[in-house]
Amino acid sequence: MLKDDCLIQSTPTYSSSSEELTLGNLTVTAFDLGGHEIIRRIWRDYFSNIDAIIFLIDATDYERIDEARGELLELITDEAISDIPILILGNKVDKSSAMDEKSLKENFGLEKLCTGKGLPVAEGIRPMEVFMCSIFCRFGYGDGFRWLSKYLG
């Protein structure tokens, strides 16, 4: 969707892939590592090559909240990437069953960890913020990428 503006029904990512994306005047190499248990084992292999983390949450998948929260917490507390900005996208807000931003932050324990959407981040503090979006309806994620771009080269 972000690369060629073509919306397709995606399936869970079971192997890693990468794409070069241009977002405004920012060109990035994005690694889609997926969140499946088997693929999560290789996340650390990419840590030395990253400038940011985008953590996509299905805001309608209440059954996997504990699993997703645990994985996000591991990323947040990992010393190897403690200075890497984290953009958290709560996807599928076009669905009536989706969590709103406040609920997502509460369910994931992020209320005190997010650094603000428009505020400068103090030295030594990792930038981290939640943006709600709908990839399907094409809204919300642009705001998140604009926020993230402030912390990239």
C-alpha positions in Angstrom: 0.0 0.0 0.0 2.7 2.5 0.9 5.0 1.7 -1.9 2.7 1.5 -4.9 -0.7 2.9 -3.6 -2.3 -0.5 -4.3 -4.5 -1.9 -1.6 -4.5 -5.7 -1.3 -5.8 -8.0 1.4 -2.7 -8.9 3.3 -2.0 -12.1 5.1 0.2 -12.4 8.2 3.9 -12.1 7.5 5.7 -15.4 7.9 9.0 -14.4 6.5 10.9 -11.1 6.4 10.9 -8.8 3.4 12.2 -5.3 2.7 11.0 -2.4 0.5 12.4 1.0 -0.3 9.7 3.6 0.4 9.7 7.3 -0.3 7.5 9.3 2.1 7.6 12.9 1.2 11.3 13.9 1.0 12.3 10.9 3.2 13.5 7.6 1.6 13.6 4.6 3.9 14.2 0.9 3.7 11.4 -0.7 5.5 11.8 -4.3 6.9 8.5 -6.1 7.3 9.4 -8.7 9.9 5.9 -9.7 11.0 4.7 -10.5 14.5 4.2 -14.3 14.2 6.0 -16.2 17.0 8.5 -17.9 14.7 9.5 -14.7 12.9 9.9 -12.7 16.2 13.0 -14.8 16.9 14.9 -12.9 14.2 13.9 -9.4 15.2 17.2 -8.9 17.1 19.1 -9.7 13.9 17.9 -6.4 12.5 18.7 -4.2 15.5 22.0 -2.9 14.2 20.5 -1.7 10.9 17.5 0.3 12.2 16.8 3.9 12.8 13.2 3.5 13.9 10.6 0.9 14.8 7.0 0.9 13.5 4.9 -1.4 15.6 1.5 -2.1 14.0 -1.3 -3.2 16.3 -4.6 -4.7 15.0 -6.9 -2.5 17.2 -9.7 -5.1 16.7 -7.7 -8.2 17.9 -8.5 -8.3 21.6 -7.5 -12.0 21.8 -3.8 -11.1 21.1 -3.5 -8.0 23.3 -1.4 -9.8 25.9 0.9 -11.3 23.3 1.4 -8.0 21.4 1.8 -6.0 24.7 4.5 -8.5 25.8 6.4 -8.1 22.5 6.2 -4.3 22.5 7.4 -4.2 26.1 10.4 -6.3 25.1 11.3 -3.8 22.4 10.8 -0.9 24.7 13.0 -2.3 27.4 15.8 -3.7 25.1 19.0 -1.8 25.9 20.4 -2.5 22.4 17.7 -0.2 20.9 16.9 2.1 23.8 17.4 5.3 21.7 15.5 4.2 18.7 12.2 6.1 18.1 9.0 3.9 18.2 5.9 4.7 16.1 2.9 2.6 17.3 0.1 2.4 14.7 -3.3 1.2 16.0 -4.8 -0.1 12.8 -8.4 -0.9 11.7 -10.1 2.0 13.4 -12.6 1.9 10.5 -14.1 -1.1 12.3 -16.7 -0.5 15.0 -15.0 -3.0 17.3 -11.6 -1.2 17.3 -10.1 0.2 20.4 -9.8 4.0 20.5 -6.4 5.6 21.3 -7.1 5.9 25.0 -8.1 2.3 25.3 -5.1 1.1 23.3 -2.7 3.1 25.4 -4.3 1.7 28.6 -4.3 -1.9 27.3 -0.6 -1.7 26.3 0.5 0.3 29.4 1.7 3.3 27.3 0.0 6.2 29.1 3.2 7.4 30.7 5.6 6.2 28.0 4.3 8.2 25.0 6.2 11.4 24.5 3.6 13.5 22.7 2.6 14.2 19.1 3.8 17.8 18.8 6.1 18.3 21.7 9.9 18.3 21.5 11.4 15.3 23.2 14.0 15.9 25.9 17.6 14.7 25.4 18.0 11.1 26.4 14.3 10.3 26.1 13.2 7.9 23.4 10.5 9.3 21.1 7.4 7.1 21.2 3.9 7.8 20.2 0.6 6.1 19.2 -1.3 7.1 16.1 -4.6 5.4 15.2 -5.1 4.6 11.6 -6.9 2.6 8.9 -4.6 1.3 6.2 -7.8 0.2 4.4 -9.4 3.7 4.5 -6.0 5.4 4.0 -5.9 7.7 7.0 -4.0 8.3 10.2 -0.7 6.6 9.3 0.6 9.7 7.4 0.4 11.7 10.6 2.5 9.0 12.3 5.1 8.9 9.6 5.4 12.7 9.6 5.9 12.6 13.4 8.5 9.8 13.0 10.4 11.7 10.2 11.2 14.5 12.8 13.5 11.9 14.5 15.2 10.5 11.3 18.3 11.7 9.5 
